[in-house]
Amino acid sequence: MFMFARLLAMLMACLTMPAILAPVRAEAPHTFDGKHDISVINLTVAYLVPKDREALPDWRERVDYYMDRISRFHERESGGVSKLKIQVHPEPLISGKPAQELRGDEPNATFFNSVNEVAALLKWNQEKPEGFPILLVLSEINWRELDDFTRLRQLDGQPMFDGNLAPDGRHFPGAESGGARAIYDPEKGLGIGLVSADGWRVPYSGSDCVVYHEGVGHAIGLPHPEPADDSVMCFGQYHYWINQTWVTPEQKLALGWPAHSGPVPLDFGGSSNLFTAFTALQSPIVPQPGEAVTLKLTWPKDAKVSVIQVRIQTDLQGPWLTLPSRPGVEPPAELALGTFDRVTPVSYRVNVVLEDGQKVELRGYFQVKAQAP
Ligand SMILES: [Zn+2]
């Protein structure tokens, strides 16, 4: 017994010694190449509006929604070792240029014109704030004209679909006219991302992944993983909301984040965390006019509901309509959205509060379509 106790005491001493002696720097989470500390990421976010365009009336709520989604994801995936410190510029940033001038001739020109103007207007990163600096520009426009609510662009006077549909008709981000991209500069120690209008204004499932993919992932140097998978730095945005995707264990190791050794993806549905487990997907996926539409919901284990609020919008510039809420603590498997009397795009947002205090907001989008002739 004595020997065992002494051995245990020695072992514990050995285990604690490296933590005392090792330089903090070596243990700090860092960019993918190991060059820059990302214990704190200082994310500056601005909404850029060309001078010939109008800002969305509820732009701030939309931006805050994505900031909430990516913050929770970053906290979960980094195990809390990397803190995302977000500052949203309090007003839309009105460009001195009209849309066409900001665009230039191609998506890279749109990127550099947009981010350079925002960096100059904000005097971004001139005073070197604490943490790894990232500038994220959420743009009012795409590199080419596109209506991101109907997902149509006019080509020779004809409406053409420019978006990304799963085989079952579910909408995900991704449009040829979009142009979201990001850079990581290892020499200057900074990252810059641009999410074009199609990547955030309308909340397709996966738009939250796009904001993280460009606004944090690439900006801290993360590449697309090889082999390809459904993680956030690969195809996550084409299949999931961000709570359902992940950073790969290999990328976590490279970032100095704790990486679990279990299966990937985790059993998100079996989680007791509301952010991780909650989803709300319309049924049918592509409703027709006059057809009853519901949201099918997934919940964390043992959830007891305090509040559910559902709002919908059929006009991007218009108001959100609040649907009557449903009382009861048992989490419902589905919620009725009602019927739509005509062909229309629909954005929806669900806010949930559980009795244990957990809260979440989830947004989605679908189109009511006429039956194929
Ligand atoms: Zn990418």
Boltz pocket constraint, residues with backbone or C-beta under 6 A from the ligand:
constraints:
  - pocket:
      binder: B
      contacts: [[A, 213], [A, 218], [A, 224], [A, 233]]
      max_distance: 6.0
